[in-house]
């Protein structure tokens, strides 16, 4: 796995510095995608979707929209397909300045922990009950470097406008990656947090249908950890137990648990 600093040559900020907005053409980020991920994308049913997506995002950037994060594909550089043991799937990046840095739910060191991430830490502490103090910062790179792919269904957003890049092609791209991972016959857990993530359950089932039963991935679903939904039925995030359930699954398949 890579260092987590993001794609080489695309102007990654130093670790600890607030991430700026997208400053380079999105096509450059796709061109720099590791070949292992590019191979999964090549099997997508609509290969032109990325070109159309890049045109849209770059047109918005040139028009003056501030787009986050500066490195939309950072998590894919840090965690290659063969290393992925867990996929945490959210919806779209944080839309405040300095927050999103290419890893779902994570924020760079030095940035205030957002409410959704505070709930994630709260559920982790409740579920694992290991007495560990809350993390000092909101960076989840330590998860990524253990094979936890922190992925959203949509990978860019405009400042102050959640969902602004939904339906523009990102879903075609991320669906191809999700389905490609599900087809690999290796133990893997998918944690679907929020309605948009939960909508991928059928995609996962279809992709894994030809695998032997023992090789099919674990799929866990819960509400989004946002304060608006974290405690609501029918699948409240607080109390979901996904961290311990994932580790039990990994250990049962002979893999090391995640140090959450």
SULVEN-V560477 format. One record per pair of residues at least 12 apart in sequence whose ideal C-beta (glycine too) atoms are under 8 Angstrom apart, sorted by sequence separation. I is the first residue (numbers start at 1). J is the second residue. D is the distance in whole Angstrom. If there is no record, write none. Layout:
i=I j=J d=D
i=I j=J d=D
//
This chain:
i=11 j=23 d=6
i=99 j=111 d=6
i=105 j=117 d=6
i=154 j=166 d=5
i=178 j=190 d=8
i=223 j=235 d=5
i=225 j=237 d=5
i=246 j=258 d=7
i=11 j=24 d=6
i=94 j=107 d=7
i=98 j=111 d=5
i=121 j=134 d=5
i=153 j=166 d=8
i=204 j=217 d=7
i=222 j=235 d=5
i=223 j=236 d=6
i=224 j=237 d=7
i=247 j=260 d=8
i=10 j=24 d=6
i=90 j=104 d=4
i=121 j=135 d=6
i=154 j=168 d=8
i=156 j=170 d=7
i=190 j=204 d=6
i=205 j=219 d=8
i=221 j=235 d=6
i=222 j=236 d=7
i=223 j=237 d=5
i=89 j=104 d=7
i=90 j=105 d=6
i=99 j=114 d=6
i=105 j=120 d=6
i=155 j=170 d=5
i=204 j=219 d=6
i=222 j=237 d=5
i=243 j=258 d=8
i=88 j=104 d=6
i=154 j=170 d=4
i=88 j=105 d=7
i=153 j=170 d=7
i=154 j=171 d=7
i=243 j=260 d=5
i=10 j=28 d=6
i=96 j=114 d=8
i=153 j=171 d=6
i=155 j=173 d=8
i=201 j=219 d=6
i=222 j=240 d=4
i=10 j=29 d=6
i=155 j=174 d=7
i=30 j=50 d=6
i=94 j=114 d=6
i=154 j=174 d=7
i=201 j=221 d=7
i=220 j=240 d=7
i=222 j=242 d=6
i=72 j=93 d=8
i=117 j=138 d=5
i=153 j=174 d=5
i=182 j=203 d=8
i=7 j=29 d=7
i=10 j=32 d=6
i=152 j=174 d=7
i=178 j=200 d=6
i=182 j=204 d=5
i=220 j=242 d=5
i=9 j=32 d=7
i=151 j=174 d=6
i=198 j=221 d=5
i=8 j=32 d=7
i=27 j=51 d=8
i=30 j=54 d=7
i=69 j=93 d=6
i=113 j=137 d=7
i=114 j=138 d=7
i=179 j=203 d=6
i=183 j=207 d=5
i=197 j=221 d=8
i=7 j=32 d=4
i=68 j=93 d=5
i=78 j=103 d=8
i=113 j=138 d=4
i=175 j=200 d=7
i=178 j=203 d=6
i=179 j=204 d=7
i=182 j=207 d=4
i=183 j=208 d=7
i=220 j=245 d=6
i=68 j=94 d=7
i=111 j=137 d=8
i=112 j=138 d=8
i=151 j=177 d=7
i=178 j=204 d=7
i=182 j=208 d=5
i=185 j=211 d=5
i=220 j=246 d=7
i=26 j=53 d=7
i=27 j=54 d=5
i=68 j=95 d=6
i=74 j=101 d=6
i=75 j=102 d=6
i=110 j=137 d=7
i=111 j=138 d=6
i=151 j=178 d=8
i=179 j=206 d=8
i=180 j=207 d=8
i=183 j=210 d=8
i=185 j=212 d=7
i=190 j=217 d=6
i=192 j=219 d=7
i=197 j=224 d=8
i=218 j=245 d=8
i=26 j=54 d=4
i=74 j=102 d=3
i=75 j=103 d=5
i=109 j=137 d=5
i=175 j=203 d=6
i=179 j=207 d=4
i=183 j=211 d=7
i=187 j=215 d=7
i=189 j=217 d=6
i=190 j=218 d=7
i=192 j=220 d=7
i=193 j=221 d=8
i=218 j=246 d=7
i=25 j=54 d=7
i=68 j=97 d=8
i=73 j=102 d=7
i=74 j=103 d=6
i=75 j=104 d=7
i=109 j=138 d=8
i=178 j=207 d=8
i=186 j=215 d=7
i=188 j=217 d=4
i=189 j=218 d=4
i=190 j=219 d=5
i=191 j=220 d=5
i=192 j=221 d=5
i=193 j=222 d=6
i=194 j=223 d=7
i=195 j=224 d=7
i=71 j=101 d=7
i=72 j=102 d=6
i=107 j=137 d=8
i=108 j=138 d=8
i=109 j=139 d=5
i=166 j=196 d=8
i=185 j=215 d=4
i=187 j=217 d=8
i=188 j=218 d=7
i=189 j=219 d=8
i=190 j=220 d=7
i=192 j=222 d=7
i=193 j=223 d=7
i=194 j=224 d=3
i=26 j=57 d=5
i=27 j=58 d=8
i=66 j=97 d=8
i=68 j=99 d=7
i=69 j=100 d=4
i=70 j=101 d=8
i=71 j=102 d=4
i=107 j=138 d=4
i=108 j=139 d=6
i=187 j=218 d=8
i=189 j=220 d=7
i=191 j=222 d=8
i=193 j=224 d=6
i=218 j=249 d=5
i=26 j=58 d=6
i=68 j=100 d=4
i=69 j=101 d=5
i=70 j=102 d=8
i=106 j=138 d=6
i=107 j=139 d=7
i=149 j=181 d=8
i=193 j=225 d=6
i=194 j=226 d=8
i=25 j=58 d=5
i=69 j=102 d=5
i=106 j=139 d=6
i=106 j=140 d=4
i=22 j=57 d=7
i=105 j=140 d=6
i=106 j=141 d=7
i=182 j=217 d=6
i=194 j=229 d=7
i=181 j=217 d=8
i=103 j=140 d=6
i=198 j=235 d=8
i=23 j=61 d=8
i=103 j=141 d=7
i=106 j=144 d=8
i=22 j=61 d=6
i=37 j=76 d=5
i=21 j=61 d=8
i=33 j=73 d=6
i=32 j=73 d=8
i=40 j=81 d=6
i=103 j=144 d=6
i=29 j=71 d=7
i=34 j=76 d=7
i=154 j=196 d=8
i=29 j=72 d=6
i=30 j=73 d=7
i=33 j=76 d=6
i=34 j=77 d=6
i=37 j=80 d=7
i=153 j=196 d=5
i=29 j=73 d=5
i=36 j=80 d=5
i=37 j=81 d=6
i=106 j=150 d=6
i=153 j=197 d=6
i=193 j=237 d=7
i=21 j=66 d=4
i=22 j=67 d=4
i=32 j=77 d=8
i=36 j=81 d=5
i=105 j=150 d=6
i=21 j=67 d=5
i=22 j=68 d=7
i=26 j=72 d=7
i=34 j=80 d=6
i=36 j=82 d=7
i=104 j=150 d=4
i=21 j=68 d=6
i=22 j=69 d=7
i=23 j=70 d=6
i=103 j=150 d=4
i=104 j=151 d=6
i=153 j=200 d=7
i=21 j=69 d=8
i=22 j=70 d=5
i=104 j=152 d=5
i=19 j=68 d=7
i=21 j=70 d=6
i=19 j=69 d=5
i=20 j=70 d=5
i=22 j=72 d=7
i=19 j=70 d=5
i=191 j=242 d=5
i=19 j=71 d=7
i=102 j=155 d=8
i=88 j=143 d=8
i=191 j=246 d=7
i=13 j=70 d=7
i=100 j=157 d=7
i=189 j=246 d=5
i=12 j=70 d=8
i=11 j=70 d=7
i=12 j=71 d=6
i=93 j=152 d=6
i=88 j=148 d=6
i=90 j=150 d=8
i=92 j=152 d=5
i=189 j=249 d=6
i=10 j=71 d=6
i=85 j=146 d=7
i=86 j=147 d=7
i=87 j=148 d=8
i=88 j=149 d=7
i=90 j=151 d=7
i=91 j=152 d=6
i=92 j=153 d=7
i=93 j=154 d=8
i=189 j=250 d=7
i=12 j=74 d=8
i=85 j=147 d=4
i=86 j=148 d=4
i=87 j=149 d=5
i=88 j=150 d=5
i=89 j=151 d=6
i=90 j=152 d=5
i=91 j=153 d=6
i=92 j=154 d=4
i=93 j=155 d=7
i=95 j=157 d=5
i=97 j=159 d=7
i=187 j=249 d=7
i=78 j=141 d=7
i=84 j=147 d=6
i=85 j=148 d=7
i=86 j=149 d=7
i=88 j=151 d=7
i=89 j=152 d=7
i=90 j=153 d=7
i=91 j=154 d=7
i=92 j=155 d=7
i=93 j=156 d=7
i=94 j=157 d=8
i=95 j=158 d=7
i=96 j=159 d=7
i=187 j=250 d=7
i=7 j=71 d=6
i=83 j=147 d=5
i=84 j=148 d=8
i=87 j=151 d=6
i=89 j=153 d=7
i=92 j=156 d=8
i=93 j=157 d=5
i=95 j=159 d=6
i=96 j=160 d=8
i=6 j=71 d=4
i=79 j=144 d=5
i=84 j=149 d=5
i=92 j=157 d=5
i=95 j=160 d=6
i=7 j=73 d=7
i=78 j=144 d=5
i=79 j=145 d=8
i=95 j=161 d=6
i=187 j=253 d=4
i=7 j=74 d=7
i=78 j=145 d=7
i=95 j=162 d=5
i=187 j=254 d=8
i=6 j=74 d=5
i=79 j=147 d=6
i=187 j=255 d=6
i=75 j=144 d=6
i=79 j=148 d=7
i=95 j=164 d=8
i=4 j=74 d=8
i=7 j=77 d=5
i=79 j=149 d=5
i=92 j=162 d=6
i=6 j=77 d=6
i=79 j=150 d=8
i=92 j=163 d=6
i=91 j=163 d=8
i=4 j=77 d=8
i=76 j=149 d=8
i=92 j=165 d=7
i=4 j=78 d=5
i=75 j=149 d=6
i=92 j=166 d=6
i=2 j=77 d=5
i=3 j=78 d=8
i=75 j=150 d=5
i=91 j=166 d=8
i=2 j=78 d=5
i=21 j=97 d=8
i=75 j=151 d=6
i=1 j=78 d=6
i=1 j=79 d=6
i=1 j=80 d=7
i=18 j=97 d=7
i=19 j=98 d=6
i=18 j=98 d=3
i=19 j=99 d=8
i=19 j=100 d=7
i=1 j=83 d=6
i=19 j=101 d=4
i=73 j=155 d=7
i=19 j=102 d=8
i=72 j=155 d=4
i=72 j=156 d=5
i=69 j=156 d=7
i=68 j=156 d=7
i=19 j=108 d=6
i=67 j=156 d=5
i=68 j=157 d=6
i=89 j=178 d=7
i=18 j=108 d=6
i=67 j=157 d=7
i=68 j=158 d=8
i=17 j=108 d=7
i=67 j=158 d=6
i=68 j=159 d=7
i=87 j=178 d=7
i=16 j=108 d=7
i=18 j=110 d=7
i=66 j=158 d=7
i=67 j=159 d=8
i=15 j=108 d=8
i=16 j=109 d=5
i=17 j=110 d=8
i=18 j=111 d=6
i=65 j=158 d=5
i=66 j=159 d=4
i=15 j=109 d=7
i=16 j=110 d=6
i=65 j=159 d=7
i=87 j=181 d=6
i=6 j=102 d=7
i=84 j=181 d=6
i=60 j=158 d=7
i=67 j=165 d=8
i=57 j=156 d=6
i=81 j=180 d=7
i=81 j=181 d=6
i=76 j=177 d=8
i=87 j=188 d=7
i=89 j=190 d=7
i=85 j=187 d=7
i=86 j=188 d=7
i=87 j=189 d=7
i=89 j=191 d=7
i=123 j=225 d=7
i=81 j=184 d=7
i=85 j=188 d=6
i=86 j=189 d=5
i=87 j=190 d=5
i=88 j=191 d=5
i=89 j=192 d=5
i=90 j=193 d=6
i=91 j=194 d=5
i=84 j=188 d=6
i=85 j=189 d=7
i=86 j=190 d=8
i=87 j=191 d=7
i=89 j=193 d=7
i=90 j=194 d=6
i=91 j=195 d=8
i=86 j=191 d=7
i=88 j=193 d=7
i=91 j=196 d=4
i=120 j=225 d=5
i=90 j=196 d=8
i=91 j=197 d=7
i=119 j=225 d=4
i=90 j=197 d=6
i=119 j=226 d=7
i=57 j=165 d=7
i=89 j=197 d=4
i=116 j=224 d=7
i=117 j=225 d=7
i=119 j=227 d=7
i=56 j=165 d=8
i=116 j=225 d=5
i=116 j=226 d=5
i=148 j=258 d=6
i=57 j=168 d=7
i=89 j=200 d=7
i=115 j=226 d=7
i=116 j=227 d=8
i=119 j=230 d=5
i=147 j=258 d=8
i=56 j=168 d=5
i=115 j=227 d=5
i=126 j=238 d=7
i=146 j=258 d=5
i=56 j=169 d=7
i=126 j=239 d=7
i=127 j=240 d=8
i=146 j=259 d=6
i=116 j=230 d=8
i=123 j=237 d=6
i=127 j=241 d=5
i=53 j=168 d=6
i=123 j=238 d=5
i=127 j=242 d=7
i=128 j=243 d=6
i=143 j=258 d=7
i=52 j=168 d=8
i=53 j=169 d=3
i=122 j=238 d=7
i=123 j=239 d=7
i=127 j=243 d=5
i=128 j=244 d=6
i=52 j=169 d=5
i=53 j=170 d=6
i=120 j=237 d=8
i=123 j=240 d=7
i=127 j=244 d=5
i=142 j=259 d=7
i=143 j=260 d=7
i=119 j=237 d=6
i=50 j=169 d=7
i=53 j=172 d=8
i=119 j=238 d=7
i=123 j=242 d=8
i=124 j=243 d=5
i=49 j=169 d=4
i=53 j=173 d=7
i=105 j=225 d=7
i=123 j=243 d=7
i=50 j=172 d=8
i=49 j=172 d=4
i=50 j=173 d=6
i=49 j=173 d=7
i=46 j=172 d=5
i=45 j=172 d=8
i=44 j=172 d=6
i=44 j=173 d=7
i=26 j=156 d=8
i=44 j=175 d=7
i=45 j=176 d=8
i=41 j=173 d=6
i=44 j=176 d=4
i=128 j=260 d=6
i=43 j=176 d=6
i=91 j=224 d=7
i=22 j=156 d=7
i=90 j=224 d=7
i=41 j=176 d=5
i=40 j=176 d=6
i=41 j=177 d=7
i=124 j=260 d=5
i=4 j=141 d=5
i=40 j=177 d=5
i=43 j=180 d=6
i=21 j=159 d=7
i=41 j=180 d=8
i=4 j=144 d=6
i=37 j=177 d=7
i=40 j=180 d=3
i=4 j=145 d=6
i=39 j=180 d=8
i=40 j=181 d=7
i=1 j=144 d=8
i=1 j=145 d=6
i=1 j=147 d=8
i=86 j=246 d=6
i=86 j=250 d=8
i=85 j=250 d=6
i=85 j=255 d=6
i=86 j=258 d=6
i=85 j=258 d=7
//
